[in-house]
Amino acid sequence: MRLATARHTPSGRVVFGAVVDDGLVDLSAAVTDQSELISMVHDPATRPAIDAAVEASARVPLDELTWLPPMPNPRRIMCVGTNYADHVAESDRISAAPDHPVIFTRFPSSLVGHGDDLVRPSASTSFDYEGELGIVIGQTTRHATQADALGAIGGFTCFMDGTLRDWQRHTSQFLPGKSFERSGAMGPWVVTADEIADPHALTLTTRVDGEVMQHASTSQLIHDLTAIIVYCSTFTTLEPGDVIATGTPGGVGYARDPQVWLVPGSRVEVDISGVGVLANTVVDEPTP
């Protein structure tokens, strides 16, 4: 099942539910919010009720929708840094793979949906791309083990961890460079976990203006999805709808010679096999 959130362009109303063929089945009358939806889809006891609601609910044509992040206001957005060996190798900040997952956060306001504009802020021109696999938590989880960690995953999404490199490097804390308004993206939807046979066998490709910049398999993660969930659930309770971006491969713009920065008109695509393609175009922040 593909779970998505969108704005109905004619009415301005936000709808969310399941993408079926050329429409979005609006489940906003059946469940409270997107976090409850992914929880109910993930739970075998409540999944039949959602399946029935999909059959009975109205479908909104996709051409009447503007995509929003599928989880528009998660309680937690955590990101894993330097989690592919080739990205560690190109880094000018570390020289070896970290012993533990490097965790930082983003704000929900820093993300847009598929097809929406990414905003290069007026404070910087060092705007970089990072394509990533995002995982969405499907059940409340604390102190996950190696054996049960993957069972916490409700679904998968494409994530563009847009980064203002100069602001990221002001201090050792990544947050400022990772949370400029509308600098990253997520979507188009969440593909539920039952649709992905092996999340460690997915191919991730990032393109800028049609040129492949990043290409890797999720099998190359230094800290795999199990390790990430075990680690994060040790220091916080993971809840349905929480998002974890799992890290970016090598090939980012700042490490290239010459460097490649996103500029107005740049089109960024994050393409993950079995999940989808997230595409966005860059614009400049409006002049105040």
C-alpha positions as semicolon CSV with decimal commas, in nm:
position;residue;x (nm);y (nm);z (nm)
1;M;0,000;0,000;0,000
2;R;0,120;0,353;-0,078
3;L;0,022;0,610;0,185
4;A;0,026;0,976;0,089
5;T;-0,082;1,324;0,198
6;A;-0,185;1,598;-0,042
7;R;-0,373;1,922;-0,078
8;H;-0,684;1,910;-0,293
9;T;-0,611;2,203;-0,521
10;P;-0,972;2,310;-0,601
11;S;-1,085;2,315;-0,237
12;G;-0,760;2,368;-0,048
13;R;-0,847;2,075;0,177
14;V;-0,573;1,842;0,302
15;V;-0,648;1,476;0,233
16;F;-0,452;1,163;0,316
17;G;-0,488;0,795;0,251
18;A;-0,388;0,531;-0,001
19;V;-0,278;0,587;-0,360
20;V;-0,468;0,348;-0,585
21;D;-0,418;0,364;-0,961
22;D;-0,477;0,728;-1,062
23;G;-0,640;0,845;-0,739
24;L;-0,588;0,901;-0,369
25;V;-0,843;0,719;-0,154
26;D;-0,925;0,977;0,112
27;L;-0,915;0,811;0,456
28;S;-0,918;1,134;0,657
29;A;-1,273;1,058;0,775
30;A;-1,180;0,706;0,887
31;V;-0,870;0,779;1,098
32;T;-0,747;1,075;1,301
33;D;-0,417;1,145;1,126
34;Q;-0,134;0,995;0,924
35;S;0,039;0,850;1,230
36;E;-0,272;0,656;1,325
37;L;-0,310;0,543;0,964
38;I;0,037;0,390;0,939
39;S;-0,007;0,232;1,282
40;M;-0,335;0,069;1,177
41;V;-0,194;-0,048;0,845
42;H;0,107;-0,195;1,025
43;D;-0,096;-0,383;1,286
44;P;-0,243;-0,712;1,153
45;A;-0,540;-0,669;1,388
46;T;-0,644;-0,333;1,238
47;R;-0,520;-0,367;0,879
48;P;-0,849;-0,526;0,760
49;A;-1,040;-0,217;0,873
50;I;-0,814;0,004;0,662
51;D;-0,845;-0,231;0,364
52;A;-1,224;-0,208;0,396
53;A;-1,210;0,171;0,424
54;V;-1,000;0,187;0,106
55;E;-1,270;-0,006;-0,077
56;A;-1,551;0,213;0,058
57;S;-1,400;0,564;0,058
58;A;-1,404;0,829;-0,211
59;R;-1,111;0,858;-0,450
60;V;-0,963;1,197;-0,541
61;P;-0,799;1,221;-0,887
62;L;-0,423;1,265;-0,863
63;D;-0,430;1,553;-1,113
64;E;-0,633;1,754;-0,860
65;L;-0,370;1,715;-0,587
66;T;-0,053;1,891;-0,474
67;W;0,172;1,649;-0,286
68;L;0,269;1,720;0,073
69;P;0,521;1,522;0,282
70;P;0,343;1,192;0,349
71;M;0,409;1,237;0,721
72;P;0,364;1,615;0,739
73;N;0,417;1,668;1,111
74;P;0,601;1,374;1,267
75;R;0,692;1,389;1,635
76;R;1,049;1,304;1,543
77;I;1,260;1,343;1,230
78;M;1,601;1,189;1,289
79;C;1,878;1,163;1,032
80;V;2,187;0,945;1,022
81;G;2,512;1,106;0,908
82;T;2,814;0,949;0,734
83;N;2,651;0,608;0,699
84;Y;2,802;0,491;0,368
85;A;3,173;0,415;0,334
86;D;3,213;0,617;0,014
87;H;3,058;0,921;0,183
88;V;3,298;0,879;0,476
89;A;3,585;0,860;0,225
90;E;3,486;1,187;0,057
91;S;3,429;1,368;0,388
92;D;3,669;1,637;0,502
93;R;3,545;1,608;0,862
94;I;3,601;1,242;0,952
95;S;3,847;0,978;0,836
96;A;3,689;0,655;0,960
97;A;3,347;0,500;0,991
98;P;3,178;0,608;1,316
99;D;3,144;0,346;1,589
100;H;2,783;0,449;1,650
101;P;2,518;0,604;1,425
102;V;2,565;0,981;1,395
103;I;2,220;1,120;1,474
104;F;2,091;1,471;1,409
105;T;1,742;1,611;1,366
106;R;1,543;1,817;1,117
107;F;1,232;2,025;1,169
108;P;0,909;1,935;0,985
109;S;0,903;2,286;0,835
110;S;1,228;2,205;0,653
111;L;1,053;1,953;0,426
112;V;0,830;1,982;0,121
113;G;0,644;1,718;-0,076
114;H;0,705;1,569;-0,417
115;G;0,681;1,826;-0,696
116;D;0,695;2,123;-0,462
117;D;0,975;2,381;-0,476
118;L;1,291;2,344;-0,273
119;V;1,402;2,686;-0,146
120;R;1,763;2,802;-0,158
121;P;1,778;3,051;0,131
122;S;1,913;3,401;0,093
123;A;2,167;3,326;0,369
124;S;2,374;3,084;0,159
125;T;2,458;2,959;-0,190
126;S;2,620;2,635;-0,064
127;F;2,304;2,430;-0,116
128;D;2,381;2,059;-0,146
129;Y;2,175;1,745;-0,220
130;E;2,167;1,418;-0,027
131;G;1,944;1,135;-0,148
132;E;1,842;0,889;0,123
133;L;1,610;0,604;0,213
134;G;1,365;0,718;0,479
135;I;1,199;0,476;0,718
136;V;0,869;0,549;0,891
137;I;0,795;0,387;1,225
138;G;0,477;0,179;1,241
139;Q;0,453;0,087;1,608
140;T;0,557;0,229;1,943
141;T;0,905;0,093;2,009
142;R;1,149;0,123;2,299
143;H;1,462;-0,084;2,354
144;A;1,432;-0,273;2,026
145;T;1,651;-0,579;1,986
146;Q;1,838;-0,716;1,688
147;A;1,561;-0,971;1,649
148;D;1,262;-0,738;1,649
149;A;1,393;-0,402;1,525
150;L;1,284;-0,437;1,162
151;G;0,934;-0,516;1,283
152;A;0,903;-0,156;1,401
153;I;0,920;-0,023;1,044
154;G;0,582;0,071;0,902
155;G;0,709;0,179;0,563
156;F;0,970;0,340;0,342
157;T;0,994;0,672;0,159
158;C;1,236;0,877;-0,050
159;F;1,414;1,155;0,138
160;M;1,618;1,450;0,010
161;D;1,828;1,575;0,301
162;G;1,904;1,918;0,153
163;T;2,198;2,079;0,329
164;L;2,340;2,429;0,355
165;R;2,703;2,324;0,392
166;D;2,844;2,646;0,532
167;W;2,577;2,658;0,802
168;Q;2,627;2,288;0,875
169;R;2,992;2,363;0,945
170;H;2,950;2,663;1,174
171;T;2,991;2,426;1,471
172;S;2,997;2,051;1,531
173;Q;2,615;2,053;1,545
174;F;2,445;1,985;1,209
175;L;2,099;2,122;1,290
176;P;2,125;2,477;1,143
177;G;2,248;2,354;0,807
178;K;1,981;2,087;0,791
179;S;1,668;2,277;0,890
180;F;1,634;2,583;0,670
181;E;1,271;2,626;0,570
182;R;1,171;2,408;0,273
183;S;1,529;2,296;0,207
184;G;1,455;1,922;0,200
185;A;1,186;1,689;0,071
186;M;1,009;1,362;0,144
187;G;0,773;1,149;-0,061
188;P;0,589;1,106;-0,285
189;W;0,442;0,846;-0,050
190;V;0,525;0,584;0,209
191;V;0,537;0,231;0,071
192;T;0,426;0,002;0,351
193;A;0,678;-0,248;0,483
194;D;0,488;-0,551;0,357
195;E;0,559;-0,433;0,000
196;I;0,940;-0,441;0,042
197;A;1,089;-0,789;0,060
198;D;1,438;-0,680;0,167
199;P;1,503;-0,315;0,262
200;H;1,877;-0,386;0,255
201;A;1,863;-0,468;-0,117
202;L;1,726;-0,142;-0,256
203;T;1,900;0,073;-0,516
204;L;1,923;0,446;-0,443
205;T;2,000;0,693;-0,722
206;T;2,016;1,072;-0,697
207;R;2,003;1,279;-1,015
208;V;2,053;1,652;-1,059
209;D;1,924;1,788;-1,390
210;G;1,916;1,431;-1,521
211;E;2,278;1,350;-1,433
212;V;2,343;1,067;-1,188
213;M;2,525;1,204;-0,885
214;Q;2,475;0,922;-0,634
215;H;2,417;0,552;-0,691
216;A;2,433;0,286;-0,421
217;S;2,265;-0,013;-0,262
218;T;2,120;0,002;0,087
219;S;2,328;-0,312;0,150
220;Q;2,621;-0,071;0,179
221;L;2,489;0,104;0,491
222;I;2,754;0,108;0,765
223;H;2,488;0,095;1,035
224;D;2,199;-0,098;0,885
225;L;1,831;-0,040;0,957
226;T;1,834;-0,284;1,248
227;A;2,127;-0,106;1,412
228;I;1,967;0,235;1,359
229;I;1,640;0,134;1,521
230;V;1,812;-0,042;1,812
231;Y;2,027;0,264;1,875
232;C;1,754;0,527;1,843
233;S;1,500;0,331;2,046
234;T;1,748;0,309;2,331
235;F;1,748;0,685;2,392
236;T;1,390;0,769;2,287
237;T;1,057;0,598;2,238
238;L;0,991;0,568;1,866
239;E;0,626;0,631;1,778
240;P;0,412;0,566;1,470
241;G;0,481;0,827;1,204
242;D;0,834;0,907;1,322
243;V;1,078;0,940;1,032
244;I;1,442;0,834;1,020
245;A;1,655;0,925;0,717
246;T;1,920;0,656;0,700
247;G;2,215;0,834;0,542
248;T;2,345;0,937;0,201
249;P;2,599;0,767;-0,030
250;G;2,906;0,930;-0,176
251;G;2,879;1,178;-0,460
252;V;2,749;1,485;-0,278
253;G;2,808;1,822;-0,437
254;Y;3,060;1,975;-0,197
255;A;3,302;1,682;-0,245
256;R;3,313;1,711;-0,624
257;D;3,576;1,894;-0,827
258;P;3,442;2,134;-0,931
259;Q;3,181;2,152;-0,659
260;V;2,817;2,115;-0,759
261;W;2,565;2,334;-0,578
262;L;2,191;2,346;-0,628
263;V;2,081;2,668;-0,794
264;P;1,744;2,808;-0,901
265;G;1,610;2,579;-1,172
266;S;1,801;2,271;-1,055
267;R;1,587;1,957;-1,057
268;V;1,670;1,695;-0,794
269;E;1,540;1,339;-0,815
270;V;1,578;1,070;-0,549
271;D;1,492;0,736;-0,706
272;I;1,468;0,424;-0,486
273;S;1,377;0,088;-0,634
274;G;1,044;-0,040;-0,509
275;V;0,968;0,289;-0,334
276;G;0,936;0,561;-0,598
277;V;1,086;0,880;-0,735
278;L;1,088;1,206;-0,538
279;A;1,142;1,506;-0,767
280;N;1,172;1,875;-0,681
281;T;1,293;2,196;-0,843
282;V;1,495;2,466;-0,668
283;V;1,389;2,830;-0,639
284;D;1,544;3,121;-0,453
285;E;1,393;3,242;-0,129
286;P;1,167;3,539;-0,205
287;T;1,309;3,878;-0,123
288;P;1,156;4,007;0,203
